[in-house]
């Protein structure tokens, strides 16, 4: 098969087990690009004084054979600033859902009709009302024919109590499932001190019928200026301290683990016998492992430190390789990426570290692990505003050869009048049986 | 892949009528879908969980395996339905052959249970009407259908007739330059009120979980008679 993406196998089977990992950080239900991606879609926060100041979906051509390699080829502004944050693709990869933490709006883009020019086809304005009071849709996780949205907050007190909400792929509400909390454990076993009802990310291990969720903080905190927040002892008490193991099929919580310090992104292993998932805690700077023990029980434990916790490096995004041997970890505050050898998941070892920028948030790998993309922005009110080197808000591509990261290009999102770049997702013509327009490829 | 797994894959392909000619176009996956093996977790207990309606199940013009013009709704409403979009020349062992394997296992269990036998129907609808004529579907069905079980094998008169149905069920299908078909595997669970209640893709399609869901809908129907 000569196509650069093995979409026939992936679309039909969705078990693309031939290579590595952003592609590995998405739902296993989804079609994967295992060759060269053509585009990266970057959900970008609008910034006051920058361009049209609106949130926007920015499309960058990342195919090195393209005449537009490393260039912004499209941008779609969505109207105002909504605290643009994460995005997710539907299981058939036809649509990209982009969520907003402040206004709770959800923007659905058609990315299949013309992968180079995503089109905003629907905006869901009534998420809070329809979901029964959930605020701050965060993760958009593909399930078969539907999307699972994790919330961060609620409309009663704007704290961290929240829920997961399901929608059909075309944007129709399905159900709301509140996170287990003291007094409403919903049959879950509380293994430690906490059952806080908070939410953040979600990932599935379908083979084991497991969904795992993590916990961050509510609207009151994530919309607060970071300096003010850090100085507010009472506010700092309101961060998530739990991760939950769920029955994926029934969406019933099974076990609640203490995980102090806001566990954020979750990544589950891909191996046929690898029964575990990783997360990193933002405030306590640790890698945590959730795993199935020999007795068939799910357990959780801290397995590694990330930088010097006393300096609050603030681990944010993580990315696991498809072969479950490497884990990239970004630390936002110092702008570094750390690479861990996770072949022994119970004892990850840092094997590489590099400065990427003045702040660093998201990391996305290509399926073969050879290309690593980075963006800088965390939250509008938490991002650094004073630059020491003109490298605050960027989208960068690095090549990874197994030993070193070599920068391929960098786009300054402020200089380009775009905003603050956050979540990245990949696109490819071949996912949809399409070819690049005639003349676009410099090297055929 | 172990020898016995290769043998299983070959047996599944043979049973589903897949052609070997396409093998070189679609590299054999090294891991078979969970649906081919024993479930690694206890199947959910019917009636202990919710299956919220996902969408309305659409109607559409179809041809039965005798070539008669019918409506998809002719095969819904009186029973719980498992609707699978397939094409008979599919060579990806984790694609249509997986659906055939799992649905046959569902059928094998259902034929021994009078309640399931009376209240469950499987519908396989081809999205390759050019090749999958009613006669081809009849031959394909003869290899899979157990005597007396209600498993309908349908096709359509043309791609144009089929398209609205595929669109209504969000079943994306693409053809590459060589004409090879790419699609996302989906099996729909449809209740007696024409509502899609679950959607199964390759990582999720297993006879045990499908049967739990079917029985959950039948229990629900008993508790809320129409």
Interface residues (C-beta under 8 A of the other chain):
Chain A: X1 X3 X6 X7 X8 X9 X11 X12 X13 X14 X15 X17 X18 X28 X29 X31 X91 X92 X94 X112 X144 X145 X146 X166 X168 X169 X170 X172 X174 X175 X206 X207 X208 X209 X247 X249 X250 X251 X252 X272 X432 X433
Chain B: X25 X26 X27 X29 X30 X31 X33 X34 X40 X41 X44 X48 X49 X50 X52 X53 X54 X55 X90 X92 X93 X94 X95 X96 X98 X170 X172 X174 X175 X176 X180 X181 X182 X183 X184 X185 X186 X196 X198 X199 X200 X201 X202 X203 X204 X209 X212
